[in-house]
Amino acid sequence: MVTAFLNSKIPDEYEIYCMQPQGYSDGTKRVWKLNQALYGLHKAPLWWFETLVKVMKDAGFVPMSTEMCLFKHEKLGVLVLIYVENDDGGFSVYVERQKDRLRSDDRFRGRAKRLAEIEADPECLWSEWDLEQFKQEEQRYYYRERGCQGFRDYVEAMRRRLAGHDFTQPFELDEDPKKQDRLTTWIEYLGYEY
């Protein structure tokens, strides 16, 4: 599912309107009432998750109290982890996000000049993007299991912590997080949360 937030209905108790998007305007100042959530709405992730939970419950799954992304089917004895990828898409996506942010934020003085700089040389954002990547890796380093004498101890501590929450799916962590698959990275993230 590529556009998860677009698939959730806006609850009836909310009325959300938006201006007509460029390229779809009929030339008037009319606004559109949204029936479905759009990416960027503050409640969109919640509404999407509520939609997902309803679908899972209809299929006989129940969210576990220890982790809302883990669902258990009592009759089948199946445990399902819902993994939602939040892929930053790399440098090119970062550039596009920065340009979109500048286009939509009227409060930023000099935004036209900055946007022109980015259009002329997207590499001008490289140091900002590189800093974001560094922060993510630094966060992973500092959230390592305390008291472990090495990576193997860390892996075993992670397995024990997850098993204490009924998560026993086998997984293999790698000391270099870039070498492990996305599901394993998500499992490791669950370990941080516990």
Buried (B, 14 or more C-beta within 10 A) or exposed (E): EEEBBEEBEBEEEEEBEEEBEEEEEEEEEEEEEBEEBBEEBEBBBEBBBBBBBEEBEEEEBEBBEBBEBBBBBEEEEEBBBBEEEEEEEEBEEBBEBBBEEBEEEEEEEEBEEBBEBBEEEBEEBEEEBEEEBEEEEEEBEEEEBEEBEEEEEBBEBBBEBBEEBEBEEEBEBBEEBEEBEEEBBBBBEBBEEE
